[in-house]
């Protein structure tokens, strides 16, 4: 079975480091990491990503646009979005 490709988009280094460790070390997935929506879209386009995990926050007004743009590229893509209060 091919290794799943996961894209992590977050500007929170603590959360990102934790998730990368769990996904790579413990689960063996291939993880791509970006700190901005724009960079995440480019990585998504170039790497046939299976699952995208994105941190949604108020300071990045393009997060809703990110989800719409990911769905334009692949209508069936899996997106897990989380927010910080």
C-alpha positions in Angstrom: 0.0 0.0 0.0 1.4 3.4 -0.9 2.4 5.8 1.8 -0.2 8.5 2.5 0.8 12.1 1.8 -0.3 14.7 4.3 -0.1 18.4 4.0 0.1 20.4 7.3 -0.5 24.2 7.0 0.0 26.1 10.2 2.1 29.0 11.5 2.1 27.6 15.0 5.5 25.9 15.4 4.6 24.0 18.6 1.5 22.4 17.1 3.2 21.7 13.8 6.2 20.0 15.5 3.9 17.8 17.6 1.8 16.8 14.6 4.8 16.1 12.3 6.4 13.9 15.0 3.2 11.9 15.5 2.5 11.6 11.8 6.0 10.8 10.6 7.6 8.9 13.5 4.6 7.1 14.9 2.5 6.5 11.8 5.1 6.6 9.0 3.3 9.1 6.8 4.9 11.4 4.3 4.3 14.9 5.7 4.6 18.2 3.8 4.7 21.4 6.0 3.9 24.9 5.0 3.3 28.1 7.1 1.0 30.0 4.7 -2.1 29.3 2.7 -0.4 30.3 -0.6 2.6 28.0 -0.1 0.2 25.2 1.0 -1.8 25.5 -2.2 1.4 25.2 -4.3 2.5 22.1 -2.4 -1.0 20.6 -2.7 -1.0 21.1 -6.5 2.5 19.7 -6.9 2.3 16.6 -4.7 -1.0 14.8 -5.1 -1.8 15.2 -1.3 -4.2 12.7 0.3 -5.1 14.7 3.5 -4.7 18.4 4.3 -4.6 19.6 8.0 -4.9 23.3 8.3 -4.9 25.7 11.3 -7.6 28.4 10.7 -7.1 31.7 12.5 -8.5 35.2 12.3 -5.2 36.8 11.2 -5.2 34.9 7.9 -8.3 36.1 6.0 -7.6 33.7 3.2 -8.3 30.5 5.2 -11.8 30.1 3.9 -10.4 30.8 0.4 -7.8 28.1 1.0 -10.5 25.4 1.5 -12.4 26.6 -1.6 -9.2 26.5 -3.6 -8.2 23.1 -2.4 -11.7 21.8 -3.4 -11.4 23.4 -6.8 -8.2 21.5 -7.4 -9.6 18.2 -6.0 -13.3 18.1 -5.1 -12.8 14.9 -3.2 -9.8 16.0 -1.1 -9.9 15.4 2.7 -9.4 18.6 4.8 -9.2 18.7 8.5 -9.4 22.3 9.8 -8.8 23.4 13.4 -9.1 26.7 15.1 -7.4 28.4 18.0 -9.4 30.5 20.4 
